Amino acid sequence: MAHSKRNTSLPHFTSYERGLLRSTWGTKRSVIGRDSFLPFASCKLCLQPARSPVVSCSTNGDFFCRECAISDLLAQRQEIKRTEREREDAKKRLAEDEERVLEEARLKDLHDFELVSMGLEARKAQKSVIDGGGGAGRKRKAEEEDAIAKFKAREVEVNGTRKKVFELDDKEMERVAREERERLKDELKKQKSESSKSALPSFWVPSLTPNTDANEIAANKAVKLAPICPGSSEKHQHTYSLKSLIEVHFTEEKAADGTIARVCPSCKKNLSNGLKAMLTKPCGHVICQPCVNKFMTPHEVIDPHASKEEQEQHGLVLCYVCETDVTPRALGSEKEKGGDGGADASGSKKKSKKKDKEKDSVRPGLVEVSSEGTGFAGGGGNVATKTGVAFQC
């Protein structure tokens, strides 16, 4: 094959390689047609019109079938437990390997001590002291200076003379033992690395390529603690749970052709991807956004002709269908009624339990229903992206 097609010397792609990049390799993007969009209120898992529809979480309006959502939650919970078990097993294996390495280091240190006591290693030690110059000498000198500084830090001045304060408590013994273990581990790792250099001269050969420890990778792997909503994107992931599922109640009417159409309860328009809709929580009614802005948004000025009850409800956001209070509130903003303000143990426990219960429950508010499509109304994406790796052949 000619070099004009697949060059191996230029830092940039040739025309032929750019054509391969567009057709085969690299990140590919494609515009989705109208026929590929999911219809309004379709399940994100089974891609069918949602049966017993629920919204996955209280902050994103992703529709799911109740059965599909519960099955996905169970599957993700089982996967989380399995990953946690694998992580714990990997940590245990790492601890066992570390203990074995420490035992080998202790045995080696004991063996070296026995050789030195018999005079077999004295000549070698003297030779290393004589030959030790340059970087090794400077390093040894720095270690000696650090040891002297630490020694002086433990001295106190009494009657003009400095005396050493002898301290040997549990912390000091633990520190010395820890430093000794780290020193033995570092020496053993250094010896293994030096011995492996001669054994692996051709590291690029697949059979001789050194690999990483699988146990260390599994032990340090990040584990998700909560199920991830299948409707979320990779860049903006959010969690959901069984308690956060909101049952959706549509207003349905029979169309002229005999089919059941889901409409807005106010203007009776068909709900589709071309019309933005809002979900009220916790009641779960779906109303189009223009009607929400027109009928549910509270007025700034109180109507003087309104009744006393209506004036008391000023500033509240009420559901158009069932008149449930859906005014957004922050966590813990509601004041607790009753009590004399005492801060006893039972009262603090009750408050903490109530706070946890409020955190798990669905708070009132309005959620924009997610839909697919483009333009002013849809606000969704119409580009599908497949990520790939581009490289020169």
C-alpha positions in Angstrom: 0.0 0.0 0.0 1.3 3.4 -0.9 2.6 5.9 1.7 0.2 8.5 0.3 -2.7 6.6 1.9 -1.2 5.5 5.2 1.7 7.7 6.1 3.9 6.9 9.1 6.1 10.0 9.3 3.8 13.1 9.1 2.2 14.4 12.3 -1.2 15.0 10.6 -3.7 12.8 8.9 -3.7 12.3 5.1 -6.8 12.8 3.0 -7.3 9.0 3.0 -7.0 8.8 6.7 -9.4 11.7 7.2 -11.9 9.8 5.1 -11.4 6.7 7.3 -11.9 8.9 10.4 -15.2 10.2 9.1 -16.5 6.7 8.0 -15.1 4.2 10.5 -13.1 5.7 13.4 -13.4 8.6 15.8 -16.5 10.2 17.2 -19.4 10.1 14.9 -22.5 12.3 15.1 -25.8 11.8 13.3 -28.9 14.0 13.2 -32.0 12.1 14.3 -35.1 12.3 12.2 -38.6 13.0 13.5 -39.5 9.3 13.2 -36.8 8.4 15.7 -38.2 10.7 18.5 -40.0 9.0 21.3 -43.6 10.0 21.6 -44.7 12.1 24.6 -44.9 10.3 27.9 -43.0 7.2 26.6 -41.0 5.0 29.0 -37.3 5.6 28.8 -36.6 1.9 29.4 -39.0 -0.1 27.3 -39.5 2.8 24.7 -43.3 2.1 24.7 -46.1 4.4 26.0 -45.8 4.3 29.7 -48.2 2.0 31.5 -49.1 3.3 35.1 -46.7 6.2 34.4 -44.4 7.5 37.0 -41.8 10.2 37.1 -38.4 8.9 38.1 -37.3 11.7 40.5 -38.6 15.0 41.9 -36.2 17.2 40.0 -36.3 15.7 36.4 -39.4 14.8 34.5 -38.4 11.5 33.0 -41.3 9.1 32.4 -41.2 5.4 33.2 -43.6 2.5 33.5 -43.9 1.6 37.2 -43.0 -2.0 36.5 -39.9 -0.9 34.5 -38.7 1.5 37.2 -39.0 -1.0 40.0 -37.2 -3.7 38.0 -34.4 -1.3 37.2 -34.1 -0.2 40.8 -33.9 -3.8 42.0 -31.2 -4.6 39.3 -29.1 -1.6 40.2 -29.4 -2.4 44.0 -28.1 -5.9 43.3 -25.3 -4.6 41.2 -24.3 -2.1 43.9 -24.2 -4.9 46.5 -22.2 -7.2 44.2 -19.7 -4.4 43.5 -19.3 -3.6 47.3 -18.7 -7.3 48.0 -16.0 -7.4 45.3 -14.4 -4.2 46.7 -14.3 -5.6 50.3 -12.8 -8.9 49.0 -10.2 -7.0 47.1 -9.3 -5.0 50.2 -8.9 -8.2 52.2 -6.7 -9.7 49.6 -4.6 -6.5 49.5 -4.3 -6.6 53.3 -3.2 -10.2 53.2 -0.6 -9.4 50.5 0.7 -6.5 52.6 1.0 -8.7 55.6 2.9 -11.3 53.6 5.2 -8.7 52.2 5.9 -7.4 55.8 6.6 -10.9 56.9 9.1 -11.5 54.1 10.7 -8.2 54.9 11.0 -9.1 58.6 12.5 -12.5 57.7 15.0 -10.9 55.4 16.0 -8.3 58.0 16.5 -11.1 60.6 18.6 -13.0 58.1 20.7 -10.0 57.4 21.2 -9.4 61.1 22.3 -13.0 61.6 24.8 -12.6 58.8 26.2 -9.4 60.2 26.5 -11.0 63.7 28.6 -13.8 62.2 30.8 -11.3 60.4 29.8 -12.4 56.9 28.4 -9.0 55.8 30.8 -6.6 57.6 33.2 -6.3 54.7 30.3 -5.6 52.3 29.0 -2.9 54.6 32.4 -1.3 54.9 32.8 -1.3 51.2 29.4 0.4 50.7 30.3 3.1 53.2 33.6 3.8 51.4 32.1 3.8 48.0 29.0 5.7 49.0 29.5 9.2 47.5 27.6 11.7 45.5 23.8 11.4 45.8 23.9 8.5 48.4 26.3 10.5 50.6 24.1 13.6 50.4 21.0 11.7 51.2 22.6 10.0 54.2 23.9 13.4 55.4 20.4 14.9 55.1 18.9 11.9 57.1 21.5 12.5 59.8 20.7 16.2 60.0 17.0 15.4 60.3 17.7 12.9 63.1 19.8 15.4 65.0 17.0 18.1 64.6 14.4 15.6 65.9 16.8 14.7 68.8 17.3 18.4 69.8 13.6 19.0 69.6 13.2 16.5 72.5 15.7 18.4 74.7 14.9 20.9 77.4 17.2 23.5 79.1 17.6 23.0 82.8 20.1 25.3 84.8 21.9 26.3 81.6 22.3 22.7 80.4 20.3 20.8 77.8 18.8 17.5 78.9 17.0 15.0 76.8 13.4 14.3 77.7 12.8 10.6 77.5 9.3 9.8 76.3 8.3 6.3 75.4 4.5 6.1 75.3 2.1 4.1 73.0 2.1 6.8 70.3 5.9 6.8 70.1 6.1 3.0 69.9 3.4 3.0 67.3 5.3 5.6 65.3 8.6 3.7 65.4 6.9 0.5 64.4 5.1 2.2 61.5 8.3 3.7 60.3 10.1 0.4 60.5 7.3 -1.3 58.5 7.4 1.3 55.8 11.2 1.0 55.6 11.0 -2.7 55.2 8.3 -2.5 52.6 10.3 0.1 50.6 13.4 -2.0 50.7 11.5 -5.1 49.5 9.8 -3.2 46.7 13.1 -1.7 45.6 14.7 -5.1 45.5 11.9 -6.6 43.5 11.9 -3.7 41.0 15.7 -4.1 40.6 15.4 -7.8 40.1 12.6 -7.4 37.5 14.6 -5.0 35.4 16.9 -7.8 34.2 14.0 -10.2 33.8 12.0 -7.9 31.6 14.3 -6.5 29.0 11.7 -6.5 26.3 8.7 -5.0 28.1 6.9 -4.4 24.8 6.5 -8.1 24.2 2.9 -9.1 25.2 4.1 -12.1 27.2 6.6 -10.0 29.1 4.6 -6.8 29.6 4.2 -6.0 33.4 0.6 -5.6 34.4 -1.0 -3.8 37.3 -2.5 -5.5 40.4 -6.2 -6.3 39.8 -6.9 -6.3 43.5 -5.6 -2.7 43.8 -7.7 -1.6 40.9 -10.9 -3.2 42.4 -10.2 -1.9 45.9 -9.8 1.7 44.6 -12.7 1.6 42.2 -15.4 4.2 42.9 -18.7 2.5 43.8 -22.0 4.3 43.3 -24.0 4.4 46.4 -27.5 5.0 44.9 -29.2 3.9 41.7 -28.7 6.3 38.7 -31.8 7.4 36.8 -31.7 5.8 33.3 -33.1 9.0 31.8 -30.1 11.1 32.9 -27.1 11.8 30.6 -23.5 11.0 31.2 -22.6 14.6 32.0 -25.6 15.3 34.2 -26.4 12.2 36.2 -28.9 12.2 39.0 -30.1 9.5 41.4 -33.6 8.2 42.1 -35.3 5.9 44.5 -38.5 4.1 45.1 -39.7 6.9 47.5 -39.0 9.5 44.9 -41.3 8.0 42.3 -44.3 10.2 41.6 -47.5 8.7 40.1 -48.7 10.7 37.1 -52.4 11.4 36.5 -53.2 12.5 33.0 -56.4 14.1 31.9 -57.6 11.9 29.1 -60.3 12.5 26.5 -61.7 10.4 23.6 -60.6 11.7 20.2 -62.7 11.7 17.1 -61.0 8.5 15.8 -61.8 6.7 19.0 -58.3 6.8 20.5 -57.6 8.1 24.0 -55.7 11.4 23.9 -53.9 13.0 26.9 -54.8 16.7 27.0 -54.2 19.7 29.3 -57.0 19.9 31.8 -57.2 23.7 31.2 -57.0 24.4 27.5 -57.7 20.9 26.3 -54.7 20.8 23.9 -53.1 17.5 23.2 -49.9 17.0 25.1 -47.0 16.3 22.7 -43.3 17.0 22.2 -44.3 20.3 20.6 -45.9 21.6 23.8 -44.0 22.0 27.0 -45.7 20.5 30.0 -45.3 20.8 33.8 -45.9 18.2 36.5 -47.2 19.1 39.9 -45.9 17.2 42.8 -46.9 15.4 44.9 -50.3 15.2 43.3 -48.9 14.3 39.8 -51.2 16.3 37.4 -49.7 17.3 34.1 -50.6 20.8 32.8 -49.1 22.7 29.8 -46.7 25.5 30.6 -48.7 28.4 29.2 -51.6 27.5 31.5 -49.3 27.2 34.4 -48.0 30.7 33.8 -51.5 32.0 33.3 -53.5 30.4 36.0 -51.1 29.0 38.6 -48.5 31.8 39.0 -49.4 34.0 42.0 -50.0 37.7 41.4 -47.8 40.3 42.9 -50.7 42.4 44.2 -53.5 41.1 46.4 -56.9 41.4 44.8 -59.0 43.7 47.1 -62.2 42.1 45.9 -61.2 38.6 46.8 -62.6 36.8 49.8 -60.7 36.4 53.1 -59.8 32.8 52.3 -58.4 33.8 48.9 -56.4 36.6 50.4 -54.9 34.2 52.9 -53.9 31.9 50.0 -52.1 34.8 48.2 -48.6 33.8 47.2 -49.3 30.1 47.1 -49.0 28.0 44.0 -52.1 25.7 43.8 -52.7 22.8 41.5 -55.2 23.7 38.7 -57.0 20.3 39.0 -57.1 19.4 42.8 -56.0 22.8 44.3 -53.2 21.1 46.2 -50.5 23.4 47.6 -47.5 22.9 45.3 -45.5 25.9 46.4 -41.8 25.1 46.3 -40.2 24.9 49.8 -36.7 24.3 50.9 -35.8 21.4 53.2 -36.6 22.3 56.8 -38.2 25.6 56.0 -41.5 24.7 57.6 -41.7 25.7 61.2 -42.6 23.0 63.7 -45.7 23.6 65.6 -46.0 23.0 69.4 -43.3 22.5 72.0 -41.8 24.9 74.6 -38.4 25.2 72.9 -36.7 22.7 75.3 -33.6 21.0 73.9 -33.8 17.6 75.5 -32.5 14.4 74.1 -35.9 13.0 73.1 -36.8 16.2 71.4 -33.6 16.3 69.3 -34.1 12.7 68.2 -37.7 13.5 67.1 -36.5 16.5 65.2 -33.7 14.5 63.5 -36.2 11.7 62.5 -38.6 14.3 61.2 -35.9 15.9 59.2 -34.8 12.6 57.7 -38.4 11.8 56.8 -38.8 15.2 55.1 -35.6 14.6 53.1 -36.9 11.2 51.9 -40.4 12.4 51.0 -41.3 14.3 47.9 -41.4 18.0 48.4 -44.0 20.2 46.7 -43.1 22.0 43.5 -43.3 22.0 39.7 -41.2 19.9 37.4 -40.8 20.3 33.7 -41.6 17.2 31.8 -38.8 15.9 29.6 -39.5 15.5 25.9 -37.6 14.9 22.7 -37.5 17.2 19.8 -36.0 20.5 18.8 -37.2 24.0 18.3 -38.8 26.5 20.7 -41.2 24.0 22.3 -39.3 20.7 22.3 -36.0 21.9 23.7 -34.6 18.4 23.4 -31.6 17.1 21.4 -31.7 15.8 17.9 -28.1 14.7 17.5 -26.9 11.2 18.4 -23.2 10.9 19.3 -21.0 7.8 19.3 -17.7 8.3 20.9 -14.7 6.5 19.3 -10.9 6.7 19.3 -9.0 8.2 16.3 -5.5 7.0 15.5 -3.2 6.8 12.6 -2.8 3.5 10.8 
